[in-house]
Amino acid sequence: MAKKQPEVRPELKAVSDLRGYDHAFLTPEGVEHFAKAFGLEGKIKPYRAKADPPGTLKGLTLNGDAKEAMGMDAMILASSICNRLNVRYESKFGRGSQLRACCDALEAHFSK
Protein backbone atom coordinates (compact mmCIF):
# COMPACT_ATOMS: atom_id res chain seq x y z
CA MET A 1 0.00 0.00 0.00
CA ALA A 2 1.37 3.41 -1.00
CA LYS A 3 2.04 5.97 1.67
CA LYS A 4 -0.39 8.85 1.68
CA GLN A 5 1.42 12.12 0.96
CA PRO A 6 0.92 14.79 3.62
CA GLU A 7 -1.58 17.41 2.54
CA VAL A 8 -0.03 20.78 1.70
CA ARG A 9 -1.72 23.78 3.28
CA PRO A 10 -3.48 25.85 0.58
CA GLU A 11 -1.62 28.96 1.73
CA LEU A 12 1.74 27.24 1.17
CA LYS A 13 0.65 26.13 -2.31
CA ALA A 14 -0.40 29.73 -3.06
CA VAL A 15 2.96 31.06 -1.82
CA SER A 16 4.77 28.59 -4.08
CA ASP A 17 2.65 29.64 -7.04
CA LEU A 18 3.02 33.37 -6.32
CA ARG A 19 6.81 32.98 -6.12
CA GLY A 20 6.73 31.89 -9.77
CA TYR A 21 5.32 35.25 -10.90
CA ASP A 22 8.66 37.04 -10.54
CA HIS A 23 8.49 40.41 -12.36
CA ALA A 24 4.94 39.67 -13.53
CA PHE A 25 1.86 41.87 -13.69
CA LEU A 26 -1.21 39.88 -12.64
CA THR A 27 -4.73 40.35 -13.97
CA PRO A 28 -7.54 41.33 -11.57
CA GLU A 29 -8.59 37.66 -11.59
CA GLY A 30 -5.06 36.63 -10.61
CA VAL A 31 -5.03 39.16 -7.78
CA GLU A 32 -8.37 37.85 -6.49
CA HIS A 33 -7.20 34.23 -6.81
CA PHE A 34 -4.21 34.85 -4.53
CA ALA A 35 -6.10 37.14 -2.14
CA LYS A 36 -8.76 34.46 -1.69
CA ALA A 37 -6.13 31.82 -0.89
CA PHE A 38 -5.13 33.91 2.13
CA GLY A 39 -8.66 34.80 3.23
CA LEU A 40 -8.31 38.32 1.85
CA GLU A 41 -10.94 38.15 -0.87
CA GLY A 42 -12.10 41.65 -1.79
CA LYS A 43 -9.51 43.27 0.50
CA ILE A 44 -6.67 43.68 -2.00
CA LYS A 45 -7.66 45.78 -4.99
CA PRO A 46 -6.04 45.80 -8.43
CA TYR A 47 -5.01 49.14 -9.90
CA ARG A 48 -4.62 50.65 -13.37
CA ALA A 49 -1.00 50.66 -14.49
CA LYS A 50 0.52 52.36 -17.51
CA ALA A 51 3.21 50.65 -19.54
CA ASP A 52 6.62 52.26 -19.65
CA PRO A 53 7.97 53.40 -23.02
CA PRO A 54 9.62 50.58 -25.01
CA GLY A 55 13.27 50.09 -24.09
CA THR A 56 12.89 51.43 -20.54
CA LEU A 57 15.35 49.55 -18.36
CA LYS A 58 13.34 47.32 -15.98
CA GLY A 59 10.15 49.08 -17.03
CA LEU A 60 6.64 47.63 -17.15
CA THR A 61 5.76 45.93 -20.42
CA LEU A 62 2.19 44.71 -20.86
CA ASN A 63 0.95 41.90 -23.09
CA GLY A 64 0.15 42.80 -26.67
CA ASP A 65 1.93 46.15 -26.29
CA ALA A 66 -1.05 47.46 -24.32
CA LYS A 67 -0.63 51.01 -23.03
CA GLU A 68 -2.37 50.29 -19.71
CA ALA A 69 -4.01 47.45 -17.81
CA MET A 70 -5.82 46.67 -14.57
CA GLY A 71 -4.05 44.30 -12.21
CA MET A 72 -1.15 44.28 -9.78
CA ASP A 73 2.56 43.64 -9.77
CA ALA A 74 3.23 40.27 -8.08
CA MET A 75 5.72 41.86 -5.69
CA ILE A 76 3.18 44.46 -4.59
CA LEU A 77 0.59 41.71 -4.17
CA ALA A 78 2.96 39.64 -2.00
CA SER A 79 3.83 42.63 0.20
CA SER A 80 0.12 43.56 0.45
CA ILE A 81 -0.68 40.04 1.63
CA CYS A 82 2.11 40.21 4.23
CA ASN A 83 0.95 43.62 5.43
CA ARG A 84 -2.71 42.55 5.71
CA LEU A 85 -1.71 39.44 7.68
CA ASN A 86 0.85 41.32 9.84
CA VAL A 87 3.65 39.09 8.57
CA ARG A 88 6.99 40.87 8.84
CA TYR A 89 9.36 40.58 5.89
CA GLU A 90 12.83 41.80 5.05
CA SER A 91 12.99 44.91 2.88
CA LYS A 92 14.86 44.44 -0.41
CA PHE A 93 15.74 46.78 -3.26
CA GLY A 94 14.82 44.82 -6.42
CA ARG A 95 11.34 43.61 -7.35
CA GLY A 96 12.35 39.97 -7.66
CA SER A 97 14.29 40.04 -4.41
CA GLN A 98 11.38 41.69 -2.62
CA LEU A 99 8.90 39.14 -3.98
CA ARG A 100 11.12 36.30 -2.72
CA ALA A 101 11.54 37.95 0.70
CA CYS A 102 7.76 38.31 1.08
CA CYS A 103 7.18 34.73 -0.08
CA ASP A 104 9.86 33.47 2.33
CA ALA A 105 8.13 35.28 5.20
CA LEU A 106 4.69 33.95 4.22
CA GLU A 107 6.10 30.44 3.87
CA ALA A 108 7.67 30.61 7.34
CA HIS A 109 4.45 32.00 8.81
CA PHE A 110 2.25 29.24 7.35
CA SER A 111 4.75 26.47 8.10
CA LYS A 112 4.42 26.95 11.86
Sequence and secondary structure as in RCSB ss.txt:
>XXXX:A:sequence
MAKKQPEVRPELKAVSDLRGYDHAFLTPEGVEHFAKAFGLEGKIKPYRAKADPPGTLKGLTLNGDAKEAMGMDAM
ILASSICNRLNVRYESKFGRGSQLRACCDALEAHFSK
>XXXX:A:secstr
         HHHHHHHHHHTTTT EE HHHHHHHHHHTT TTTS  EEEE   TT TT    GGG SEEEEEEHH
HHHHHHHHHTT      SSHHHHHHHHHHHHHHHHT 
